[in-house]
Amino acid sequence: MKLLITTDLSQGSQSTIDAVNKRPWPAGSEACVLHVVDLTPFPLGAELLETARQGAESVVKSASECLGSSGLKIQTEVLLDYPRRAISEYAKKWGADLVLVGSHGRSALARFLLGSVAQGVLRTAPCSVEIVRASIEDPSHARRGLKMLLATDGSDCSIEAARSIAKRPWPAGSCVRVISVVPPFFPIADVATGYSYVQREVLPDETLEKAAWFRAAKAVAQADELLRESSSVTIERSTPLLGDPKAVILDEAAQWGADMIVVGSHGWRGFDRLMMGSVSESLALHARCSVEVIRP
């Protein structure tokens, strides 16, 4: 497995390094610690840019030293570019399986700063992306492993998310809770335009409603079956929940005390992406815990 670990000068970067160190990784995994010196503040200042580059070299060297006990094969890279695009471009060039981006915090300003880079990475990275947030301090955290909330809709990308969890090692005592949310609208197939979405109140047909609940229950069962292939996690299953997916997933994660939310990326475009693809971005920006968006 190839991990691309992005760094800057924030506390979020240290949280990313800590998260990598605390987890086991598949045998033979390697990591690249990447720092992109943002060219935006340096349109004319070549001297300042060189100073920033030297500082970045120090940052990635320090980060790689902190990862010395992770068992990963480590390399470093410093780029002079625009982070929003450069991270994804380098991930594609290097063949990364997972990009880890640290969160600056939970304030409105922090979400804005995160969004300026992380949204670009989430939208354009060729691989899975994790937005890393420091876990809330808990004396029992080291004993219980990680609490992961897997949100699934039964789609291929959700199945891929379950497989991703199942095939990776996790700290002892880790647990996965599987949920599926029935939204207040139902997908209606249209040959000409693809899938469109109609408000639930417009379609009172009980058959459609029952089908939606059945799909959600089936999605949970499919994820449960895949996760049982893992010896690294225990599994909790939830009955389907009704509501806006973004709000329900965030609430469930907060109430359960999740360390990470895991979702699949649909990779949709246009109207479908506006309606459903934004779920992963909203979770990444607003969750209190880490969020991993799985892309095949």
N, C-alpha and C positions, 0 to 999 in steps of 0.2 A: 504494500500500500504506500502511495506517495502523498505526503502531507505538505501543503504549501502554507507556511505559518507567516502571516503578515505582521509586521511590527511598526510602531511609531514611538513617540515619546510619552504616551499616556499610560495610566495604570491598567487600562484595558489590555495592553500588550502583555503585561506581567501576568494578568489573569489567564491569558491564552497559553503562555508558557507553563503556568502551574497546572492548567487543565491537561495539557499534553503529558506532563510528567506524572500525573496521577492515574493515567489510564494505561492499560496494557495495549499493545498493538500487534498485529499479525507478524509472524516471523519474517525477517527480511525487509521490514518497512523502512522507509527513508523519509527524511524531511528536509525541506529547504526553507531557511529563515530569510524572508524577503522584506526589504525596506525600500519604499519608493519615495525619493526626495521629490516633493511636489514642486513643479516648476512654476506654478501660479504666482507665488510671492516673489519670484526672482526673474522678472522679465528682462532686466538689464544688469543685475548685480552678479557678474561672473565670480567675483571674489567671495561674496556671500554664499553663492551656490557651491563653491569648492569647500567652504567651511562646513556647510550643511552635509555635503557628501562625506567628509571625513568624520563628522559626528555620526552619520548613519553607519559607517563602517564599524565604529565603536559599538553602536547599538546592536547590530546583528552578531558581532563577535561575542558580546556579553550574553546575548540570548542563547547562542549556540552552546556556550559554556554551561549555562543553566540547564540545558537539555542533556548534559553529559550522562546522567543516570537513567535516561529514558530507554536506552537500548536501541535507539534509532541511529541510522547512519545520517550524519548531519552535513549539510553544505549551506553556504550563505550567498546572498545576491543583493547588490545595491543597484537601483536604477534611477536615472534622472528622467522623470516623466510625470504624467498626470495619473495619480493613483486610481481614479475611477475606471480608467480603461486599461492601465498597464498591468494591474493584478490579473485580470481575466486573460489578457494576451499572454502573460508569462505562464499562467496555469495551463493554457493550451499548448504552448511551446514546450514546457517541461513535462507535460503529460500527467498533471496532478489528478489524484482521485478525490481529494478533499481540500478545500481552502478554508482556513480558520482565520476569522477576522475578529479582533477584540472590540468590545463595546466600550464607549467612553463613560457610560453611566446611564441613569434613568431620567434625568431632567429633560425639559423640553429642548434646551440648547444641545444637550448630549445627543438626543435623538436626531436633531437636525444635522449635527456633525457626522453622526453615524450614517445617516441616510445619504449624505453626499457621496460617500464612498461605497458603503455596503449595498445600497440599492443597485448601484451600477454593477457590482460584483454579482449580486443575486440574479440580476437580469441577463448578464452576459457570460458568466463563467461556464466553461464546458463541462464542469463536474459538480459534485455536491459542495455545498457551502455551509459552514457553521458560524453563527454569530455567538461569540463566547462571552458570557457574563459570569462574574465571580459568584459562587454559590453563597447563599445566606449562611452565616456561621451557625453551625449546629454541632454540639459536642459529639453526637453519635454519627456524624457524617462519614467518618473514616471507617466505621464498622458496617454501615448499611449499604455502602457502594453508591451507585447512581440511581436516581428515580427518573425514569424516562417516560414521557407521555407520548404515545404514538397515536396520531390522529389519522384515520383512514376513511376513504370513501369507496374503497373496493376497486379503484381504477388501477391500471397497470403501474402508474407511478407510485401509488400507495403500497402496492404489493412489493415494488422494488425497495421502498423504505423499510418494510418489514424484513425483507431479505438482508438488507444492509446491516440491520441490528443483529440478525440471527447469525451472520457469518463472521462477526467481529468479536474478539474477546473483550470482556468488561470487568471492572473491579468486582471482587467477591461481594456478594450480597446485593447486587444490582437487580432492579425490578423494572418491568415495563408494564404500564397500564395502557390498554387499548380502548380507544373511544371512536365512535362514529357519530356525526351530527347530521340530522335531517334538517335541511334549510327550509325556510318558509316559502320556497318556490321549487318547482319541479322541472327537470330538463325534458324538453320535448324535441324529438328528432325532426329535423327538416332537411330534406335531400339537397335543396338548393343552397341553403345558407349554413348548414351544420347545426349545432345545438344552439337553441335559444332558451331563455328562462322566463317563466310566467309566474306571477305572484300566486301564492297558494289559494288566496281567496277567489281567484278567477277560475280555479279548477276544483270545484267541490266534490268531484268524482271520488268516491271512497276507494275505488279500485286503484287509482293513481296513488292515493295516500298510503294504502296498504303496501303497494309495491315499493314505495320509497322507504318505508320502515323495514320491509323485508330485505332490501338491498343493504341498508345500514347494518342490520344484524348479520347478514352474510359476510359483509366486509370485516366485521370484528372476528367472526369465526375463521375466515381465511388468514387473517393476520396472526391469530392465535396458533393456527396449525403451523405456519411458517416459523414462528418464534420458538415453538417446541423443539425445533431442530438444534437450538442453542443450549449449551450446558452452562452458559455464563449468566443467565438471567432467570428470574421467576416472573410469572405472568399474572396480571389482574385483568379481567374482562369487565367491561361496562355495558349496560344496556344502551341502545341508541338514545341520543339526546336531541331535543328539538330547539332550534334557534339559529341565529346568525353564526356561522362557523367560527368566524374570527373571535367574537365575543365569548362564545361557549368554550372554545379551546383555551383562551386566556384565563377565563374564570376557573376552569377545571385544573389547569396547571397551578394556579395560585393557591387554590383550596387544598390541593393534594400535596403541595410543597415540592413540585417537580424541579429537578436540576436541569432538565433538558426537554424541549418539545421537538419531536421528529415528525416531519411531514414530507410527502413527495411533491416534486415539482411537475406540474402538468405541461409546462412549456408551451401553453396556448398563446395565441396572438389576437389582436383586435378586440372585439366586444367580449368574447369568451374570456380573454385574459383579464379584461377590466372587471368582469363579474366574479371570477373565481381565482385567477392567477394571483390576484392581489392579496389573497389570504396569507401566503407565505411571507410576503413583504410586510404586511401588517403585524404578523406574529414576531418577525425579526426586530421590528422597531419598538414594539410595545410590551413584549413579554418581560417578566421579571427574571427569567432564567435564560439559559442558552437555548438557541434554536438551530436545529440542523435541517437543512432543506436538501433532500436527496434527489439527485439527478442521475439517471442511468449512465 
